């Protein structure tokens, strides 16, 4: 006899609880037994009913700023996952990255009981923790993607290990500098964001014994002309800088543009993140040294896949690390453009 979704969750909970003591290090607890303040996750009745009836399942990816160029490949991966897995997926989120707006939008969705799965890229970890808990308590499967929120009640994370990626960037910079020491300027589109802090902490750890003087991170904002102007004024005040380091895609392209237009390309080393179309051209032209890709399309795809397979099949939700690929002039032609 085929078990109902509610019955499958109950059976899974009973079996999984007996195995918790031997769970692998780093694994994420199965969705049906994920523990919270109430002792465990309970799928909402309206979601269980929708699954059992075969109704269209609605999954939402709340990205901290859909206006960013980086959102484009995430959306493409999301759409691929939705088509492949037969669910309805949509990207939502606040233009400009305002955490309060993201929270308000999510609270509305949760209260309307119109969604069946939710993935969140937090504009602010602290601000989003309560609404992630609200979704969990409401019985909505909830994961994080792109930006991790490990102290929240998320049931899994899809994306790059941001601290590790910061260390990787530091290691690559040290190789590029080849023993040279001096001042390094670090920039970010949002230096106060959790993802930025994680990358910067990893970067600091990676360069602590390299004899480098770190300036920043300097907040550039996301608007292209304002970001360029901030880089320009910062570098004017740091004329002896030997390198310009970005913690994201968009301050990286702003910094590269300044290097090119100021005549400093090839004189000041530059490393950063992601593979936007502009970044590809700057890599090919030797304006920047390297970039680190985090697989944004895969983040969108895997976020949909985790939630859809959990809902349809009761498949365990587990973290997915989309990795850190070093992209240089030599291999950029083989790497998918992120935008």
Secondary structure, DSSP 8 states (H G I E B T S, - for coil): ----HHHHHHHHHHHHHTTGGG--TT----GGG---TTSS----HHHHHHHHHT---EEEEE-TTTTSTHHHHHHHHHHHHHHHHT-EEEEE--TT--HHHHHHHHHHHHHHT--SEEEE--SSHHHHHHHHHHHHHTT-EEEEESS--TTS--S-EEE--HHHHHHHHHHHHHHHHTT--EEEEEEES-TTSHHHHHHHHHHHHHHTTTTEEEEEEEE--SSHHHHHHHHHHHHHH-TTEEEEEESSHHHHHHHHHHHHHHT-BTTBEEEEE---HHHHHHHHTTSS-EEEE--HHHHHHHHHHHHHHHHHH------EE---EEE-TTTGGGS----
